[in-house]
Amino acid sequence: MAQATINTNEFRAEARHQRTSPQKAKLVLDMIKGLRVETALNTVHFTQKRVAPIVEKVLQSAVANAKYLSDERGLDVDIDNLYVKTAIANEGPRAKRIRPAPMGRAFRYQRRTAHIIVTVAEKKSPETLKAEAAAPAAVVAAPAVKKTAAKKPATKGATKGAEKKTASAAAKKKSEKK
């Protein structure tokens, strides 16, 4: 059964090389995944994490990108129906540093950075989804034809024995016909 694909516009924003570890950024990003943009902005605004203002700025940038691109391309995007589709924090380059240690030694440590990516998309209303699903699918996938390969004998000896058996079977059939 072919399923019609529904096109949704996605708008994204990135903040690269942020001075926080990806693990700490993911704590805030996991709170806003799947939420409506208005709720996500309120959640991030009142979150008591150091990375929260950065995430709020990226989320506002993604919404601004949605507004700009909808005006530029002439898309019909309702900003009130936007939701946070994905919110991820990838690892950026690490800065390697040295901390002095007792007796002239040194300890190495790494200062981590993160690339924060937020994607927002428009959540369609149920009426719109029904109308788009009712439209006929442009391409219907044809059933795949499975090709069967001929069985190959395991060893050379097996083929010689098979040839002898078929030859002897053919000789028996000839003798029976006479």
Rosetta constraint file for C-alpha pairs under 8 A:
AtomPair CA 2 CA 137 HARMONIC 7.44 0.50
AtomPair CA 2 CA 140 HARMONIC 6.02 0.50
AtomPair CA 2 CA 141 HARMONIC 6.82 0.50
AtomPair CA 3 CA 137 HARMONIC 7.28 0.50
AtomPair CA 4 CA 133 HARMONIC 6.13 0.50
AtomPair CA 4 CA 135 HARMONIC 7.95 0.50
AtomPair CA 4 CA 136 HARMONIC 7.50 0.50
AtomPair CA 4 CA 137 HARMONIC 5.35 0.50
AtomPair CA 6 CA 129 HARMONIC 7.93 0.50
AtomPair CA 6 CA 132 HARMONIC 6.90 0.50
AtomPair CA 6 CA 133 HARMONIC 7.60 0.50
AtomPair CA 8 CA 121 HARMONIC 6.77 0.50
AtomPair CA 8 CA 122 HARMONIC 6.62 0.50
AtomPair CA 9 CA 121 HARMONIC 5.87 0.50
AtomPair CA 9 CA 122 HARMONIC 6.67 0.50
AtomPair CA 10 CA 66 HARMONIC 7.92 0.50
AtomPair CA 10 CA 119 HARMONIC 6.50 0.50
AtomPair CA 10 CA 120 HARMONIC 5.72 0.50
AtomPair CA 10 CA 121 HARMONIC 4.51 0.50
AtomPair CA 10 CA 122 HARMONIC 7.31 0.50
AtomPair CA 11 CA 62 HARMONIC 6.00 0.50
AtomPair CA 11 CA 63 HARMONIC 7.50 0.50
AtomPair CA 11 CA 65 HARMONIC 6.33 0.50
AtomPair CA 11 CA 66 HARMONIC 5.51 0.50
AtomPair CA 11 CA 119 HARMONIC 5.57 0.50
AtomPair CA 11 CA 120 HARMONIC 5.31 0.50
AtomPair CA 11 CA 121 HARMONIC 6.27 0.50
AtomPair CA 12 CA 62 HARMONIC 5.02 0.50
AtomPair CA 12 CA 65 HARMONIC 7.17 0.50
AtomPair CA 12 CA 117 HARMONIC 7.06 0.50
AtomPair CA 12 CA 118 HARMONIC 5.58 0.50
AtomPair CA 12 CA 119 HARMONIC 4.17 0.50
AtomPair CA 12 CA 120 HARMONIC 6.19 0.50
AtomPair CA 13 CA 58 HARMONIC 5.93 0.50
AtomPair CA 13 CA 59 HARMONIC 7.21 0.50
AtomPair CA 13 CA 61 HARMONIC 5.99 0.50
AtomPair CA 13 CA 62 HARMONIC 4.76 0.50
AtomPair CA 13 CA 65 HARMONIC 7.53 0.50
AtomPair CA 13 CA 117 HARMONIC 5.88 0.50
AtomPair CA 13 CA 118 HARMONIC 5.55 0.50
AtomPair CA 13 CA 119 HARMONIC 6.60 0.50
AtomPair CA 14 CA 58 HARMONIC 6.36 0.50
AtomPair CA 14 CA 115 HARMONIC 6.98 0.50
AtomPair CA 14 CA 116 HARMONIC 5.59 0.50
AtomPair CA 14 CA 117 HARMONIC 4.50 0.50
AtomPair CA 14 CA 118 HARMONIC 6.52 0.50
AtomPair CA 15 CA 54 HARMONIC 7.91 0.50
AtomPair CA 15 CA 58 HARMONIC 6.45 0.50
AtomPair CA 15 CA 115 HARMONIC 5.75 0.50
AtomPair CA 15 CA 116 HARMONIC 5.13 0.50
AtomPair CA 15 CA 117 HARMONIC 6.60 0.50
AtomPair CA 16 CA 92 HARMONIC 7.54 0.50
AtomPair CA 16 CA 114 HARMONIC 6.54 0.50
AtomPair CA 16 CA 115 HARMONIC 4.27 0.50
AtomPair CA 16 CA 116 HARMONIC 6.29 0.50
AtomPair CA 17 CA 92 HARMONIC 5.97 0.50
AtomPair CA 17 CA 93 HARMONIC 7.43 0.50
AtomPair CA 17 CA 113 HARMONIC 5.38 0.50
AtomPair CA 17 CA 114 HARMONIC 5.49 0.50
AtomPair CA 17 CA 115 HARMONIC 5.66 0.50
AtomPair CA 18 CA 113 HARMONIC 5.28 0.50
AtomPair CA 18 CA 114 HARMONIC 5.15 0.50
AtomPair CA 18 CA 115 HARMONIC 6.40 0.50
AtomPair CA 18 CA 116 HARMONIC 7.75 0.50
AtomPair CA 19 CA 111 HARMONIC 7.88 0.50
AtomPair CA 19 CA 112 HARMONIC 6.73 0.50
AtomPair CA 19 CA 113 HARMONIC 4.85 0.50
AtomPair CA 19 CA 114 HARMONIC 6.73 0.50
AtomPair CA 20 CA 24 HARMONIC 6.83 0.50
AtomPair CA 20 CA 25 HARMONIC 6.94 0.50
AtomPair CA 20 CA 51 HARMONIC 7.14 0.50
AtomPair CA 20 CA 112 HARMONIC 6.20 0.50
AtomPair CA 20 CA 113 HARMONIC 5.24 0.50
AtomPair CA 20 CA 114 HARMONIC 6.05 0.50
AtomPair CA 21 CA 25 HARMONIC 6.48 0.50
AtomPair CA 21 CA 91 HARMONIC 7.50 0.50
AtomPair CA 21 CA 112 HARMONIC 5.12 0.50
AtomPair CA 21 CA 113 HARMONIC 5.44 0.50
AtomPair CA 21 CA 114 HARMONIC 5.77 0.50
AtomPair CA 22 CA 26 HARMONIC 6.03 0.50
AtomPair CA 22 CA 89 HARMONIC 5.32 0.50
AtomPair CA 22 CA 90 HARMONIC 6.08 0.50
AtomPair CA 22 CA 91 HARMONIC 5.76 0.50
AtomPair CA 22 CA 112 HARMONIC 7.76 0.50
AtomPair CA 22 CA 113 HARMONIC 6.96 0.50
AtomPair CA 22 CA 114 HARMONIC 5.07 0.50
AtomPair CA 22 CA 115 HARMONIC 7.64 0.50
AtomPair CA 23 CA 27 HARMONIC 6.74 0.50
AtomPair CA 23 CA 89 HARMONIC 7.81 0.50
AtomPair CA 24 CA 28 HARMONIC 7.34 0.50
AtomPair CA 24 CA 51 HARMONIC 7.58 0.50
AtomPair CA 25 CA 29 HARMONIC 6.29 0.50
AtomPair CA 25 CA 51 HARMONIC 6.16 0.50
AtomPair CA 25 CA 89 HARMONIC 6.31 0.50
AtomPair CA 25 CA 114 HARMONIC 7.72 0.50
AtomPair CA 25 CA 116 HARMONIC 7.72 0.50
AtomPair CA 26 CA 30 HARMONIC 5.78 0.50
AtomPair CA 26 CA 88 HARMONIC 6.73 0.50
AtomPair CA 26 CA 89 HARMONIC 5.99 0.50
AtomPair CA 27 CA 31 HARMONIC 6.91 0.50
AtomPair CA 28 CA 32 HARMONIC 7.11 0.50
AtomPair CA 28 CA 44 HARMONIC 7.36 0.50
AtomPair CA 28 CA 47 HARMONIC 7.86 0.50
AtomPair CA 28 CA 49 HARMONIC 7.59 0.50
AtomPair CA 28 CA 51 HARMONIC 7.56 0.50
AtomPair CA 28 CA 52 HARMONIC 6.62 0.50
AtomPair CA 28 CA 55 HARMONIC 7.73 0.50
AtomPair CA 29 CA 33 HARMONIC 6.48 0.50
AtomPair CA 29 CA 55 HARMONIC 7.45 0.50
AtomPair CA 29 CA 87 HARMONIC 5.60 0.50
AtomPair CA 29 CA 88 HARMONIC 6.61 0.50
AtomPair CA 29 CA 89 HARMONIC 7.77 0.50
AtomPair CA 30 CA 87 HARMONIC 7.23 0.50
AtomPair CA 31 CA 43 HARMONIC 7.84 0.50
AtomPair CA 32 CA 40 HARMONIC 5.19 0.50
AtomPair CA 32 CA 43 HARMONIC 7.28 0.50
AtomPair CA 32 CA 44 HARMONIC 7.61 0.50
AtomPair CA 32 CA 84 HARMONIC 6.90 0.50
AtomPair CA 32 CA 87 HARMONIC 7.59 0.50
AtomPair CA 33 CA 84 HARMONIC 5.53 0.50
AtomPair CA 33 CA 85 HARMONIC 6.41 0.50
AtomPair CA 33 CA 86 HARMONIC 6.09 0.50
AtomPair CA 33 CA 87 HARMONIC 6.05 0.50
AtomPair CA 34 CA 83 HARMONIC 6.26 0.50
AtomPair CA 34 CA 84 HARMONIC 5.10 0.50
AtomPair CA 34 CA 85 HARMONIC 5.65 0.50
AtomPair CA 34 CA 86 HARMONIC 7.43 0.50
AtomPair CA 35 CA 39 HARMONIC 6.31 0.50
AtomPair CA 35 CA 40 HARMONIC 5.73 0.50
AtomPair CA 35 CA 83 HARMONIC 5.58 0.50
AtomPair CA 35 CA 84 HARMONIC 5.66 0.50
AtomPair CA 36 CA 40 HARMONIC 6.05 0.50
AtomPair CA 36 CA 81 HARMONIC 7.22 0.50
AtomPair CA 36 CA 82 HARMONIC 6.03 0.50
AtomPair CA 36 CA 83 HARMONIC 4.02 0.50
AtomPair CA 36 CA 84 HARMONIC 6.22 0.50
AtomPair CA 37 CA 41 HARMONIC 6.06 0.50
AtomPair CA 37 CA 59 HARMONIC 7.94 0.50
AtomPair CA 37 CA 80 HARMONIC 7.82 0.50
AtomPair CA 37 CA 82 HARMONIC 5.82 0.50
AtomPair CA 37 CA 83 HARMONIC 4.97 0.50
AtomPair CA 37 CA 84 HARMONIC 6.17 0.50
AtomPair CA 37 CA 120 HARMONIC 7.87 0.50
AtomPair CA 38 CA 42 HARMONIC 6.42 0.50
AtomPair CA 38 CA 80 HARMONIC 7.87 0.50
AtomPair CA 39 CA 43 HARMONIC 6.12 0.50
AtomPair CA 40 CA 44 HARMONIC 6.11 0.50
AtomPair CA 40 CA 84 HARMONIC 7.68 0.50
AtomPair CA 41 CA 45 HARMONIC 5.94 0.50
AtomPair CA 41 CA 56 HARMONIC 6.32 0.50
AtomPair CA 41 CA 59 HARMONIC 7.38 0.50
AtomPair CA 41 CA 60 HARMONIC 7.90 0.50
AtomPair CA 42 CA 46 HARMONIC 6.40 0.50
AtomPair CA 43 CA 47 HARMONIC 6.23 0.50
AtomPair CA 44 CA 52 HARMONIC 5.68 0.50
AtomPair CA 44 CA 53 HARMONIC 7.37 0.50
AtomPair CA 44 CA 55 HARMONIC 7.22 0.50
AtomPair CA 44 CA 56 HARMONIC 5.93 0.50
AtomPair CA 45 CA 52 HARMONIC 6.95 0.50
AtomPair CA 45 CA 53 HARMONIC 7.03 0.50
AtomPair CA 45 CA 56 HARMONIC 6.72 0.50
AtomPair CA 47 CA 52 HARMONIC 6.25 0.50
AtomPair CA 48 CA 52 HARMONIC 7.22 0.50
AtomPair CA 51 CA 55 HARMONIC 6.44 0.50
AtomPair CA 52 CA 56 HARMONIC 6.08 0.50
AtomPair CA 53 CA 57 HARMONIC 6.16 0.50
AtomPair CA 54 CA 58 HARMONIC 6.32 0.50
AtomPair CA 55 CA 59 HARMONIC 6.12 0.50
AtomPair CA 55 CA 116 HARMONIC 7.51 0.50
AtomPair CA 56 CA 60 HARMONIC 6.17 0.50
AtomPair CA 57 CA 61 HARMONIC 6.14 0.50
AtomPair CA 58 CA 62 HARMONIC 6.26 0.50
AtomPair CA 58 CA 116 HARMONIC 7.78 0.50
AtomPair CA 58 CA 117 HARMONIC 7.59 0.50
AtomPair CA 58 CA 118 HARMONIC 6.72 0.50
AtomPair CA 59 CA 63 HARMONIC 6.42 0.50
AtomPair CA 59 CA 118 HARMONIC 6.29 0.50
AtomPair CA 60 CA 64 HARMONIC 6.16 0.50
AtomPair CA 61 CA 65 HARMONIC 6.09 0.50
AtomPair CA 62 CA 66 HARMONIC 6.28 0.50
AtomPair CA 62 CA 118 HARMONIC 6.86 0.50
AtomPair CA 62 CA 119 HARMONIC 6.74 0.50
AtomPair CA 62 CA 120 HARMONIC 6.61 0.50
AtomPair CA 63 CA 67 HARMONIC 6.36 0.50
AtomPair CA 63 CA 79 HARMONIC 7.56 0.50
AtomPair CA 63 CA 120 HARMONIC 7.24 0.50
AtomPair CA 64 CA 68 HARMONIC 6.10 0.50
AtomPair CA 65 CA 69 HARMONIC 5.93 0.50
AtomPair CA 66 CA 70 HARMONIC 5.94 0.50
AtomPair CA 66 CA 77 HARMONIC 7.72 0.50
AtomPair CA 66 CA 79 HARMONIC 7.52 0.50
AtomPair CA 67 CA 71 HARMONIC 6.31 0.50
AtomPair CA 67 CA 77 HARMONIC 7.78 0.50
AtomPair CA 67 CA 79 HARMONIC 7.09 0.50
AtomPair CA 68 CA 72 HARMONIC 6.01 0.50
AtomPair CA 69 CA 73 HARMONIC 5.76 0.50
AtomPair CA 69 CA 74 HARMONIC 7.82 0.50
AtomPair CA 69 CA 75 HARMONIC 7.60 0.50
AtomPair CA 70 CA 74 HARMONIC 5.50 0.50
AtomPair CA 70 CA 75 HARMONIC 4.54 0.50
AtomPair CA 70 CA 76 HARMONIC 6.48 0.50
AtomPair CA 70 CA 77 HARMONIC 5.99 0.50
AtomPair CA 71 CA 75 HARMONIC 6.60 0.50
AtomPair CA 77 CA 122 HARMONIC 7.02 0.50
AtomPair CA 78 CA 82 HARMONIC 7.11 0.50
AtomPair CA 78 CA 122 HARMONIC 7.12 0.50
AtomPair CA 79 CA 122 HARMONIC 7.57 0.50
AtomPair CA 81 CA 122 HARMONIC 5.48 0.50
AtomPair CA 81 CA 123 HARMONIC 5.46 0.50
AtomPair CA 81 CA 124 HARMONIC 7.40 0.50
AtomPair CA 82 CA 120 HARMONIC 6.23 0.50
AtomPair CA 82 CA 121 HARMONIC 5.38 0.50
AtomPair CA 82 CA 122 HARMONIC 4.34 0.50
AtomPair CA 82 CA 123 HARMONIC 5.89 0.50
AtomPair CA 83 CA 120 HARMONIC 5.45 0.50
AtomPair CA 83 CA 121 HARMONIC 5.67 0.50
AtomPair CA 83 CA 122 HARMONIC 6.26 0.50
AtomPair CA 83 CA 123 HARMONIC 6.50 0.50
AtomPair CA 84 CA 118 HARMONIC 7.23 0.50
AtomPair CA 84 CA 119 HARMONIC 6.05 0.50
AtomPair CA 84 CA 120 HARMONIC 4.48 0.50
AtomPair CA 84 CA 121 HARMONIC 6.60 0.50
AtomPair CA 85 CA 118 HARMONIC 7.80 0.50
AtomPair CA 85 CA 119 HARMONIC 5.54 0.50
AtomPair CA 85 CA 120 HARMONIC 5.10 0.50
AtomPair CA 85 CA 121 HARMONIC 5.96 0.50
AtomPair CA 86 CA 117 HARMONIC 7.86 0.50
AtomPair CA 86 CA 118 HARMONIC 5.82 0.50
AtomPair CA 86 CA 119 HARMONIC 5.06 0.50
AtomPair CA 86 CA 120 HARMONIC 6.98 0.50
AtomPair CA 87 CA 116 HARMONIC 7.52 0.50
AtomPair CA 87 CA 117 HARMONIC 5.79 0.50
AtomPair CA 87 CA 118 HARMONIC 4.41 0.50
AtomPair CA 87 CA 119 HARMONIC 6.30 0.50
AtomPair CA 88 CA 116 HARMONIC 5.95 0.50
AtomPair CA 88 CA 117 HARMONIC 5.36 0.50
AtomPair CA 88 CA 118 HARMONIC 6.54 0.50
AtomPair CA 89 CA 114 HARMONIC 6.08 0.50
AtomPair CA 89 CA 115 HARMONIC 5.49 0.50
AtomPair CA 89 CA 116 HARMONIC 4.44 0.50
AtomPair CA 89 CA 117 HARMONIC 6.24 0.50
AtomPair CA 90 CA 114 HARMONIC 5.64 0.50
AtomPair CA 90 CA 115 HARMONIC 5.04 0.50
AtomPair CA 90 CA 116 HARMONIC 6.46 0.50
AtomPair CA 90 CA 117 HARMONIC 7.97 0.50
AtomPair CA 91 CA 112 HARMONIC 7.61 0.50
AtomPair CA 91 CA 113 HARMONIC 6.28 0.50
AtomPair CA 91 CA 114 HARMONIC 4.73 0.50
AtomPair CA 91 CA 115 HARMONIC 6.11 0.50
AtomPair CA 92 CA 112 HARMONIC 7.04 0.50
AtomPair CA 92 CA 113 HARMONIC 4.83 0.50
AtomPair CA 92 CA 114 HARMONIC 4.68 0.50
AtomPair CA 92 CA 115 HARMONIC 5.76 0.50
AtomPair CA 93 CA 112 HARMONIC 6.88 0.50
AtomPair CA 93 CA 113 HARMONIC 6.03 0.50
AtomPair CA 93 CA 114 HARMONIC 7.83 0.50
AtomPair CA 94 CA 110 HARMONIC 6.07 0.50
AtomPair CA 94 CA 111 HARMONIC 5.63 0.50
AtomPair CA 94 CA 112 HARMONIC 4.80 0.50
AtomPair CA 94 CA 113 HARMONIC 6.14 0.50
AtomPair CA 95 CA 110 HARMONIC 5.56 0.50
AtomPair CA 95 CA 111 HARMONIC 5.00 0.50
AtomPair CA 95 CA 112 HARMONIC 6.55 0.50
AtomPair CA 96 CA 108 HARMONIC 7.04 0.50
AtomPair CA 96 CA 109 HARMONIC 6.01 0.50
AtomPair CA 96 CA 110 HARMONIC 4.58 0.50
AtomPair CA 96 CA 111 HARMONIC 6.37 0.50
AtomPair CA 97 CA 108 HARMONIC 5.78 0.50
AtomPair CA 97 CA 109 HARMONIC 5.40 0.50
AtomPair CA 97 CA 110 HARMONIC 5.91 0.50
AtomPair CA 97 CA 111 HARMONIC 7.29 0.50
AtomPair CA 98 CA 106 HARMONIC 6.19 0.50
AtomPair CA 98 CA 107 HARMONIC 5.58 0.50
AtomPair CA 98 CA 108 HARMONIC 4.48 0.50
AtomPair CA 98 CA 109 HARMONIC 6.13 0.50
AtomPair CA 99 CA 106 HARMONIC 5.65 0.50
AtomPair CA 99 CA 107 HARMONIC 5.07 0.50
AtomPair CA 99 CA 108 HARMONIC 6.18 0.50
AtomPair CA 99 CA 109 HARMONIC 7.30 0.50
AtomPair CA 100 CA 104 HARMONIC 7.40 0.50
AtomPair CA 100 CA 105 HARMONIC 6.47 0.50
AtomPair CA 100 CA 106 HARMONIC 4.62 0.50
AtomPair CA 100 CA 107 HARMONIC 6.26 0.50
AtomPair CA 101 CA 105 HARMONIC 4.97 0.50
AtomPair CA 101 CA 106 HARMONIC 4.78 0.50
AtomPair CA 101 CA 107 HARMONIC 6.13 0.50
AtomPair CA 102 CA 106 HARMONIC 7.78 0.50
AtomPair CA 124 CA 128 HARMONIC 6.21 0.50
AtomPair CA 124 CA 129 HARMONIC 6.38 0.50
AtomPair CA 125 CA 129 HARMONIC 6.38 0.50
AtomPair CA 126 CA 130 HARMONIC 6.24 0.50
AtomPair CA 127 CA 131 HARMONIC 6.32 0.50
AtomPair CA 128 CA 132 HARMONIC 6.22 0.50
AtomPair CA 129 CA 133 HARMONIC 6.04 0.50
AtomPair CA 130 CA 134 HARMONIC 6.09 0.50
AtomPair CA 131 CA 135 HARMONIC 6.61 0.50
AtomPair CA 153 CA 158 HARMONIC 6.40 0.50
AtomPair CA 153 CA 159 HARMONIC 6.41 0.50
AtomPair CA 154 CA 158 HARMONIC 6.90 0.50
AtomPair CA 155 CA 159 HARMONIC 6.99 0.50
AtomPair CA 156 CA 160 HARMONIC 6.66 0.50
AtomPair CA 157 CA 161 HARMONIC 6.30 0.50
AtomPair CA 158 CA 162 HARMONIC 6.16 0.50
AtomPair CA 159 CA 163 HARMONIC 6.19 0.50
AtomPair CA 160 CA 164 HARMONIC 6.39 0.50
AtomPair CA 161 CA 165 HARMONIC 6.25 0.50
AtomPair CA 162 CA 166 HARMONIC 6.22 0.50
AtomPair CA 163 CA 167 HARMONIC 6.13 0.50
AtomPair CA 164 CA 168 HARMONIC 6.10 0.50
AtomPair CA 165 CA 169 HARMONIC 6.04 0.50
AtomPair CA 166 CA 170 HARMONIC 6.13 0.50
AtomPair CA 167 CA 171 HARMONIC 6.29 0.50
AtomPair CA 168 CA 172 HARMONIC 6.27 0.50
AtomPair CA 169 CA 173 HARMONIC 6.36 0.50
AtomPair CA 170 CA 174 HARMONIC 6.37 0.50
AtomPair CA 171 CA 175 HARMONIC 6.30 0.50
AtomPair CA 172 CA 176 HARMONIC 6.16 0.50
AtomPair CA 173 CA 177 HARMONIC 6.30 0.50
AtomPair CA 174 CA 178 HARMONIC 6.57 0.50
